[in-house]
């Protein structure tokens, strides 16, 4: 169940996604939070420079692997504006991170991109649990998902 603390972190993810958009990047943002509630890191998408692996969830998985004991990783939560792609889900699983809470799902993103006539990405959108079967996942969160949808529309169909 998504609570007020979760909504606060998800709102920050949407802010980070908006920052990415303002920098000309795809609008995605993520926050890593320790089991005790301490924010350990945050990032936004950085793929505009040509490295399509520079997703915030991937960066936070690497941050966790470099700085947290396995038990602390398992107790952490990754909040994100959009459900992890398969690459990021795999990194999440391999590193042993805990819960994932997302504002919008991969299925929603795929539908929005289709509505906007955006070509399909080179990697199929799959639910995190297809990649990491034991993952604890919460989302989507409808009011925030609508904000993410608008960011995606602005990215793919700028005025």
N, C-alpha and C positions, 0 to 999 in steps of 0.2 A: 504494500500500500504506500502510495506517495503522500508524504506529509509536508508540513510547512517548510521544514528545513530543506527537504528535497526540492521544493518549488523555488526556494531562494537560490540554490545552486544551479538549477535548470535555467532560471532567469538569467543568471550570469553567463551560462553557456550561450543563450540567445544573444546576449550583448556581445560576446566574443565573436559569434557568427556575423553580427552586424559590423563589427570592427574589420573582420576579414573582407566582407563585401566592400566596405569603404576603402580598403587597400587594393581593390581589384581582384580579390581572390574569391573562391567558392565559399559560400557562407556556412561554415561549420565551426563550432567551438566546444571545448570540453574542459572539465575541472576534475582533478583528482583529490579526494578527501579521505583522510585517515579515519580509522575506526573511532577515534576520540573526537572527530569533527573538525580537526585542523585541516585547512586547505594546504595541500602539499605542492600543488602546481596547477597551472592552467595554460591553455594554448588555443590557437585558432588555426584554421587551414592555412597552409603556406605553399600550395602547389603551383601557384601562378608563375613561379620562377622556372618551372619545367620539371621538377622532381615530383612526380605524381604520388610518391609515398609519404609526402610531408603532411600527413593527417594528424590532427591533434591527439586522437586516441592512441595512435602508434607512438607518438612522442612521449605521452604520459606513461605508456607501458614501459618504454625504455628508461624513463626517469625512475619509475618504481623498481625496475630490475637493478638499477645501479645504486639505489639508495635505501631500499627497504628489505628487511628480513622477510622470508617467505610468509610467516604468520602475519606480519603487518600488511603485506600485500593482500592476503586473503581477507583481512578485515576492512580493507579500503573499498571505497565506492567510486566508480567513474560515472560522472554525469556528462551528458553530451546532448547537443542540439539535435543530432540525428543518430539513429541506431548505427552501430559499428558496421563498416563494410567487412567483407570476409578477411581481408588482410589485417585489419585492426582487431577483429574478433579473435583471429588466430594469435596475434601478439598478446592480447588480453589473457587468453587461455594458457599459452606457453609460459607467461610470466607468473601466472597464478593469482591474478587480481580477483577481487570479490565482486560484489553486486554492480550491475550496470543499470542506470536510470536514464532514459532518453525522452526527449520532448516529442520527436517524430520518428516514425518507423521507416525501415527500408522499403516496405510495401507502399507507404504513403509517398515517399520520395519518387519511387518508380512511376506511380500513377501521376504525380504532378509533372514529372519530366515528359511523360507521354502526352499529357494535356497540352504542354508547351511545344510539342513536336521537337523535343531535344533528342538527338540520337542516343541510343542505349550506350551506357558505359562499357568498357572492355571487360569488366568483371561483373558477373551477375549479382544482383542484390539478393541476399539471403538473410533470413533471421539469424541473429547471433546464436541461438540455440541449435541451428543446423551445423554450425562450426564448432561450438563449445557446448555439447549437450548438457553439461551440468551447471551452466551459467544461471545465476539468479538475475532475472531481467524484469524491469518495470517500465512500462510505457506502452503506447504514447500517452501524452498529456494534452488533451484537446485544445485548451486555449493557447498553450505555447506552440503546439503543432501548427496552428494557424499563423502564428507569427513567423515560424520557420518557412511555411509555405510562401508567405509574402516575400521573404528574403530570397528564396529560390526564384520566384517570379521576377524580382528586380534584377537578379544576376543574369538570368537567361533572356529576359525581355526588358532591357533598360529603356526608360522613357526617353 
